[in-house]
Amino acid sequence: MMGRTHALTGWCAGLALAPAVGAGSVHQAVVFAATTAGFALLPDLDHPGASASRLLGWLTGALSWLLRRVSAGLYALTKGPRDENVTGKHRHMSHTVLFAAGLGALTSWGTETGGPWAVVGVVVFGLMLAEGALGDWLLPVSGAAVAWWFFTAPPDRAGELESITGWLGVAVAAGCLTHCLGDALTEAGCPFLFPVPIAGETWYEIRPPKVLRFKTGKKVEKRLIFPVFAVLAVLLVPGVWDRSVSTFERLFVPPASQQATTP
């Protein structure tokens, strides 16, 4: 799956999950979704050419190199008798539920321990990742959401910051998991259930029936999947769906008095 599709599906997943974690207002949902969109690109840090690997130059490049080496070592130690004879660098360790959960837990601990600067660091890193895939529009939108929060939040902004700290780990984990689910729909599949042994493979590539798979960057992704999620990306923003339905009813559904028929 292309990077922009990963980021867009992450954005939609973030908006859908936001109310469940208490990020119910528009500004909270936007920041949550932007973070999820950014971290929906992070699993591809295991590829040297990915946008996540090139984001901060030598720093993310070094992290990419380290992740590939660790992933290859883990694959060599844990591969089952029927696993493929591959290096295990790309689409392996960082493309698992365990990685998503572990990174989410680490984020929760880090933001709780590090305080405001750690929170800002996670959010900004997620925004930078997402902006590279979805475009420059994301920065002013997210900046407006933060400004909205700053000028309209109650005096106890520390309490608001604690709530953000609580759900950032969920945003990070959800982004990584969304990436795995997206890759699982492609022809290559994704071994995100590692280390559950399936059919003699520890790294079994989960994928749907052949008729439901698609090739990365081809017509199905560009002309169907991306446009559908682009529409959802707007409709899932808090309040947009309700207002859309209300507008539709006002324009196309006649009042009850006009619908009544005389006997």
C-alpha positions in Angstrom: 0.0 0.0 0.0 1.3 3.5 -0.9 2.4 5.8 1.8 -0.4 8.4 1.3 -3.0 5.6 1.5 -1.5 4.3 4.8 -1.6 7.9 6.2 -5.2 8.5 5.0 -6.5 5.2 6.5 -4.6 6.1 9.7 -6.4 9.5 9.7 -9.8 7.8 9.3 -9.0 5.2 12.0 -7.9 8.0 14.3 -11.2 9.9 13.8 -13.2 6.7 14.3 -11.3 5.9 17.6 -11.1 9.4 19.0 -14.5 9.4 20.9 -13.7 6.0 22.4 -10.5 7.4 24.1 -12.1 10.6 25.2 -10.9 12.8 22.4 -14.4 13.8 21.5 -14.1 17.5 20.6 -13.0 18.6 17.1 -9.6 19.9 18.1 -8.8 16.8 20.1 -10.0 14.5 17.3 -7.9 16.3 14.7 -4.7 16.0 16.8 -5.4 12.4 17.6 -6.1 11.5 14.0 -3.1 13.4 12.7 -0.9 11.5 15.1 -2.5 8.2 14.1 -2.0 9.1 10.4 1.7 9.8 10.9 2.4 6.6 12.8 0.5 4.6 10.2 3.7 5.2 8.2 6.2 4.2 10.8 6.3 0.5 10.2 7.9 1.1 6.9 10.9 2.5 8.8 12.3 -1.0 8.0 12.7 0.1 4.4 15.6 2.5 3.6 13.6 4.2 0.8 10.5 4.9 2.9 9.5 8.4 3.8 9.7 7.5 7.5 13.4 6.5 7.0 14.2 9.7 5.1 12.3 12.1 7.3 15.1 13.3 9.6 18.1 12.5 7.4 20.8 10.5 9.1 18.9 10.1 12.3 15.9 8.3 10.9 18.2 6.6 8.5 20.2 5.2 11.4 17.0 4.0 13.1 16.0 2.3 9.9 19.3 0.5 9.7 19.0 -0.6 13.3 15.4 -1.8 12.9 16.3 -3.8 9.8 19.2 -5.5 11.6 17.0 -6.3 14.7 14.2 -7.6 12.5 16.5 -9.8 10.5 18.0 -11.3 13.7 14.5 -11.9 15.1 13.4 -13.6 11.9 16.4 -15.9 11.8 15.8 -16.9 15.4 12.1 -17.5 15.2 11.2 -18.6 11.6 9.2 -21.8 11.4 9.9 -24.8 9.2 7.8 -23.5 6.3 8.7 -19.8 6.5 10.2 -18.3 3.4 14.0 -18.1 3.0 14.2 -14.3 3.1 16.2 -11.7 5.1 13.3 -10.8 7.4 14.2 -7.1 7.2 11.1 -5.5 5.5 7.5 -6.3 6.5 8.5 -8.4 9.5 9.1 -7.2 13.0 7.7 -3.7 12.6 4.6 -5.1 10.8 3.2 -7.0 13.8 0.6 -6.5 16.5 3.3 -6.9 19.1 5.3 -4.1 17.6 2.3 -1.8 17.6 1.3 -2.6 21.1 4.9 -2.3 22.4 5.5 1.1 20.7 2.1 2.3 22.0 3.0 1.3 25.5 6.4 2.9 25.2 4.8 6.1 24.0 2.4 6.1 26.9 5.2 5.6 29.4 7.5 8.2 27.7 4.9 10.9 27.5 3.8 10.3 31.1 7.4 10.4 32.3 8.7 13.1 30.0 5.8 15.6 30.4 4.7 18.3 28.0 7.9 18.2 25.9 7.5 14.4 25.3 3.9 15.0 24.3 4.8 17.7 21.9 7.6 15.6 20.5 5.3 12.7 19.7 2.6 14.9 18.2 5.1 16.9 16.0 6.9 13.7 14.8 3.5 12.2 13.8 2.5 15.4 12.0 5.8 15.5 10.1 5.3 11.9 9.0 1.7 12.5 7.9 2.4 15.9 6.2 5.0 14.2 4.0 2.4 11.8 2.7 -0.9 13.8 2.7 0.4 17.3 1.9 1.0 20.6 3.5 -2.7 21.2 4.3 -2.3 19.0 7.3 0.0 21.5 9.2 -2.3 24.5 9.2 -5.3 22.3 10.0 -3.6 20.7 13.0 -2.1 24.0 14.0 -5.5 25.6 14.0 -6.8 22.7 16.2 -4.0 23.3 18.7 -4.6 27.0 18.7 -8.3 26.4 19.2 -7.5 24.2 22.2 -5.2 26.8 23.7 -7.6 29.7 23.5 -10.8 27.9 24.3 -9.7 25.2 26.9 -10.6 25.7 30.5 -8.0 27.3 32.8 -6.8 23.9 33.9 -4.8 23.2 30.8 -2.6 20.8 32.8 -5.7 18.5 33.1 -6.2 18.7 29.4 -2.6 17.8 28.8 -3.0 14.7 31.0 -5.8 13.5 28.9 -3.7 14.0 25.7 -0.9 12.0 27.4 -3.4 9.2 28.1 -4.4 8.7 24.5 -1.2 9.3 22.6 -0.1 5.7 23.1 -3.4 4.5 21.6 -2.9 6.8 18.6 0.6 5.4 18.0 -0.5 1.8 18.3 -3.6 2.3 16.2 -1.5 3.9 13.5 0.9 1.0 13.3 -1.9 -1.5 13.4 -3.8 0.3 10.6 -0.6 0.0 8.5 -0.5 -3.7 9.1 -4.1 -4.2 8.1 -3.6 -2.2 5.0 -0.6 -4.2 3.9 -2.6 -7.4 4.7 -5.0 -6.5 1.9 -2.2 -6.4 -0.8 -1.0 -9.5 -2.7 2.1 -9.8 -0.5 0.1 -10.0 2.8 1.4 -9.1 6.2 2.6 -11.4 9.1 1.0 -9.2 11.8 0.0 -12.2 14.0 3.6 -13.2 14.7 4.5 -15.2 16.7 1.3 -17.3 16.4 2.2 -20.4 14.4 0.0 -20.9 11.3 0.5 -23.8 8.9 4.0 -24.3 10.0 4.9 -20.6 9.7 5.8 -18.3 12.5 5.6 -15.4 10.1 2.5 -16.4 8.2 1.4 -13.6 5.8 -2.2 -12.8 6.5 -4.2 -11.9 3.4 -7.8 -12.1 2.2 -9.1 -14.4 -0.6 -7.3 -13.6 -3.9 -10.3 -11.8 -5.4 -10.1 -9.2 -2.6 -6.4 -8.5 -2.8 -5.0 -5.6 -4.8 -1.6 -4.5 -6.1 0.2 -1.6 -4.4 -0.1 1.6 -6.3 -2.3 0.2 -9.1 -5.8 1.1 -10.3 -7.8 -0.4 -7.4 -5.8 1.5 -4.8 -5.7 4.8 -6.7 -9.2 4.9 -8.1 -11.3 3.1 -5.4 -9.6 2.7 -2.0 -8.0 6.2 -1.8 -11.1 8.1 -3.0 -13.4 6.2 -0.6 -11.2 7.0 2.4 -10.7 10.6 1.2 -14.5 11.0 1.6 -14.5 9.2 4.9 -11.7 11.5 6.1 -14.0 14.4 5.9 -17.3 12.7 7.1 -15.6 11.3 10.2 -14.6 14.7 11.6 -16.9 15.3 14.6 -20.1 17.1 13.6 -19.6 16.8 9.8 -21.8 13.7 9.3 -24.7 15.1 11.4 -24.5 18.4 9.6 -24.4 16.6 6.2 -27.5 14.6 7.0 -29.3 17.6 8.3 -28.5 19.6 5.2 -29.6 16.7 2.9 -32.9 16.4 4.8 -33.5 20.1 4.6 -32.8 20.2 0.8 -34.4 17.0 -0.4 -36.8 15.7 2.3 -40.1 17.7 2.4 -41.5 18.5 5.8 -44.0 16.1 7.4 -46.9 18.4 6.6 -46.1 18.2 2.9 -45.8 14.4 3.0 -49.2 13.9 4.5 -51.8 12.8 1.9 -55.5 13.6 2.1 -57.9 10.6 2.1 
